[in-house]
Amino acid sequence: MGKHALLSASSSHRWIACPPSARLCENYEDTGSEYAQQGTDAHSLCEHKLKLALGMETEDPTAGLSFYDEEMEECACGYAEYVLGLVEEAKKSCKDPVVLIEQRLDFSRFVEEGFGTGDCVIIADGTLYIIDYKHGKGVEVSADGNPQMMLYALGALELFDGIYDIDAVRMAIYQPRRENVSEYAMEKNDLLQWAEGELSEKAKLAYAGEGEFCAGEHCKFCKAKAVCRKRAEYNLELAKYDFEMPATLEDDEIAAILVKADELAAWAADVKEFALQQALSGVKYDGFKVVAGRSNRKYTDEAAVADTVKKAGFDPYEPKLLGITAMEKLLGKKKFAEVLKGLVEKPQGKPVLVLESDKRSPMNTAQEDFKEN
């Protein structure tokens, strides 16, 4: 396991917004998750596919991947194809652009002991390309003003700016499971201005464990999120409404609650999970105890059950059509689309109330339908 920087590029969105959180998180272990391992597996496959496409020496990692499946294969191939397109674009202005894969990038000139690993960096005359693969599908990631990408760009500039005379940076997020390809460009001088100003200022505070705590959406991946007092204060502001029934609230009050409802629910869940783990370790909370939750019966040996039921003269199986996801996996996406054309529909999803910044198109409400008639 490689060493992780205190002020890493991947966590920069958090420590720039909340500088003292960097040192606070040192007190908590990184427990990891299946999602994190899935992302690691996907990155290994992406590295292999891209090297293969570029004619570089590489070994197929699939045998050692815990979460390899057809979807991951398609995602990695799509990523390699996307990067190859950028390489061809770079060749229009540079005969032989440099392509670096999983490159360590040092931006410690601006951030104490700061470094990270760029998924792909393309260096051409005049332009630097930074590409980052995201396998997660929970949150759509934008390249626009993304500090992780900007830090990677600073690290790449440290290596190549003097050789290639770079004046512009192009950053791209490739997130196939969200059907999201986000691109953002900025002038090198603007990037350096940010680095020498806001970035350096926040990095000094973060490294020293100083500055003001600030709660917000950046708390999502903070290791101290369950016990952070500032986050508690931020969410408990809703208590002023006394949780009255919505009919007693004004529209603007309901809007104020809606803005923070998801964050409040996430915070409460984080605190409950943290408290459970502490209780299992022996911590006593007044008025609470740990009990066994509800569980469902299960077979100890499915093969033995099936054999026993057959011998008793019954059929232990029921015929059942594969679900769409399982059927697509069986046939493959291309064959699935060909064979079942016209037999699969995607009905409109259940209405969900979201912020106006959400990219999805608004549904027609009952009032709007009435107006149209």
KALIN-V110350 format. One record per residue. N is the residue number from 1. RES is the residue in one letter. PSI is psi in radians with two decimals (* if undefined). Layout:
n={N/N}
res={RES/RES}
psi={PSI/PSI}
This chain:
n={1/2/3/4/5/6/7/8/9/10/11/12/13/14/15/16/17/18/19/20/21/22/23/24/25/26/27/28/29/30/31/32/33/34/35/36/37/38/39/40/41/42/43/44/45/46/47/48/49/50/51/52/53/54/55/56/57/58/59/60/61/62/63/64/65/66/67/68/69/70/71/72/73/74/75/76/77/78/79/80/81/82/83/84/85/86/87/88/89/90/91/92/93/94/95/96/97/98/99/100/101/102/103/104/105/106/107/108/109/110/111/112/113/114/115/116/117/118/119/120/121/122/123/124/125/126/127/128/129/130/131/132/133/134/135/136/137/138/139/140/141/142/143/144/145/146/147/148/149/150/151/152/153/154/155/156/157/158/159/160/161/162/163/164/165/166/167/168/169/170/171/172/173/174/175/176/177/178/179/180/181/182/183/184/185/186/187/188/189/190/191/192/193/194/195/196/197/198/199/200/201/202/203/204/205/206/207/208/209/210/211/212/213/214/215/216/217/218/219/220/221/222/223/224/225/226/227/228/229/230/231/232/233/234/235/236/237/238/239/240/241/242/243/244/245/246/247/248/249/250/251/252/253/254/255/256/257/258/259/260/261/262/263/264/265/266/267/268/269/270/271/272/273/274/275/276/277/278/279/280/281/282/283/284/285/286/287/288/289/290/291/292/293/294/295/296/297/298/299/300/301/302/303/304/305/306/307/308/309/310/311/312/313/314/315/316/317/318/319/320/321/322/323/324/325/326/327/328/329/330/331/332/333/334/335/336/337/338/339/340/341/342/343/344/345/346/347/348/349/350/351/352/353/354/355/356/357/358/359/360/361/362/363/364/365/366/367/368/369/370/371/372/373}
res={M/G/K/H/A/L/L/S/A/S/S/S/H/R/W/I/A/C/P/P/S/A/R/L/C/E/N/Y/E/D/T/G/S/E/Y/A/Q/Q/G/T/D/A/H/S/L/C/E/H/K/L/K/L/A/L/G/M/E/T/E/D/P/T/A/G/L/S/F/Y/D/E/E/M/E/E/C/A/C/G/Y/A/E/Y/V/L/G/L/V/E/E/A/K/K/S/C/K/D/P/V/V/L/I/E/Q/R/L/D/F/S/R/F/V/E/E/G/F/G/T/G/D/C/V/I/I/A/D/G/T/L/Y/I/I/D/Y/K/H/G/K/G/V/E/V/S/A/D/G/N/P/Q/M/M/L/Y/A/L/G/A/L/E/L/F/D/G/I/Y/D/I/D/A/V/R/M/A/I/Y/Q/P/R/R/E/N/V/S/E/Y/A/M/E/K/N/D/L/L/Q/W/A/E/G/E/L/S/E/K/A/K/L/A/Y/A/G/E/G/E/F/C/A/G/E/H/C/K/F/C/K/A/K/A/V/C/R/K/R/A/E/Y/N/L/E/L/A/K/Y/D/F/E/M/P/A/T/L/E/D/D/E/I/A/A/I/L/V/K/A/D/E/L/A/A/W/A/A/D/V/K/E/F/A/L/Q/Q/A/L/S/G/V/K/Y/D/G/F/K/V/V/A/G/R/S/N/R/K/Y/T/D/E/A/A/V/A/D/T/V/K/K/A/G/F/D/P/Y/E/P/K/L/L/G/I/T/A/M/E/K/L/L/G/K/K/K/F/A/E/V/L/K/G/L/V/E/K/P/Q/G/K/P/V/L/V/L/E/S/D/K/R/S/P/M/N/T/A/Q/E/D/F/K/E/N}
psi={2.14/2.77/2.45/2.41/2.50/-0.82/1.27/2.79/-0.68/-0.45/0.15/-0.58/-0.63/-0.92/-0.35/-0.71/-0.60/1.39/-0.80/-0.18/-0.43/-0.86/-0.61/-0.70/-0.31/-0.39/-0.04/2.40/2.60/1.82/-0.34/3.10/2.94/-0.61/-0.70/-0.74/-0.64/-0.73/-0.69/-0.76/-0.76/-0.70/-0.68/-0.72/-0.70/-0.74/-0.80/-0.83/-0.69/-0.75/-0.70/-0.77/-0.52/0.02/0.39/2.76/2.32/2.74/2.40/2.08/-0.02/-0.61/-0.47/0.12/2.27/-0.51/0.37/2.32/-3.12/-0.65/-0.77/-0.65/-0.82/-0.68/-0.79/-0.70/-0.70/-0.68/-0.82/-0.71/-0.71/-0.79/-0.70/-0.64/-0.68/-0.62/-0.76/-0.65/-0.72/-0.56/-0.30/-0.46/-0.12/2.11/-0.67/1.31/2.61/2.30/2.08/2.35/2.31/0.95/2.24/2.26/2.15/2.08/0.55/-0.18/-0.44/-0.44/2.06/2.14/0.45/2.23/2.89/-3.11/2.08/2.28/-0.80/2.34/2.26/2.17/2.13/2.90/2.10/-0.51/2.40/2.27/2.30/2.12/2.32/2.26/2.31/2.08/-0.37/2.66/0.11/-0.75/2.22/2.25/2.33/2.52/-0.27/1.96/0.43/2.00/-0.54/-0.81/-0.66/-0.62/-0.72/-0.73/-0.72/-0.72/-0.68/-0.65/-0.65/-0.59/-0.67/-0.11/-0.73/-0.43/-0.69/0.02/1.06/2.38/-0.09/2.61/2.29/2.20/2.49/2.37/2.18/1.90/1.38/-0.57/-0.16/0.11/0.77/2.07/1.87/2.24/2.54/2.39/2.56/2.75/2.55/-0.72/-0.63/-0.66/-0.78/-0.61/-0.74/-0.75/-0.72/-0.27/-1.72/-0.81/-0.92/-0.69/-0.85/-0.62/-0.68/-0.74/-0.80/-0.75/-0.60/-0.13/0.50/-3.12/-3.11/2.37/2.48/2.14/2.63/-2.87/-0.32/-0.18/-0.28/-0.75/0.32/2.30/-0.30/0.23/-0.50/-0.44/0.03/2.15/-0.67/-0.69/-0.62/-0.80/-0.71/-0.75/-0.57/-0.09/-0.46/-0.30/-0.37/-0.31/-0.11/0.28/0.75/2.82/2.43/-0.52/-0.34/-0.03/2.64/2.80/-0.70/-0.50/-0.72/-0.71/-0.70/-0.66/-0.72/-0.67/-0.60/0.01/-0.82/-0.73/-0.69/-0.79/-0.71/-0.71/-0.81/-0.72/-0.69/-0.76/-0.75/-0.75/-0.73/-0.79/-0.68/-0.82/-0.67/-0.73/-0.68/-0.40/-0.01/-0.09/2.36/2.22/2.19/2.22/0.04/2.69/2.79/2.23/2.91/2.23/3.10/2.46/2.80/2.60/2.58/2.70/2.50/-0.46/1.75/-0.69/-0.74/-0.64/-0.84/-0.75/-0.73/-0.75/-0.68/-0.76/-0.46/-0.03/0.32/2.77/2.00/-0.05/2.67/2.36/2.29/2.29/2.37/2.52/2.91/-0.79/-0.79/-0.65/-0.72/-0.65/-0.65/-0.81/-0.45/2.56/-0.76/-0.84/-0.65/-0.81/-0.63/-0.90/-0.68/0.42/2.21/-0.10/0.04/2.30/2.74/1.67/2.80/2.40/2.86/2.41/2.37/2.36/2.08/3.00/2.68/-0.38/-0.24/2.41/-0.28/2.55/2.49/2.56/2.75/2.20/2.96/-0.64/-0.71/-0.65/-0.66/-0.70/-0.70/-0.51/*}
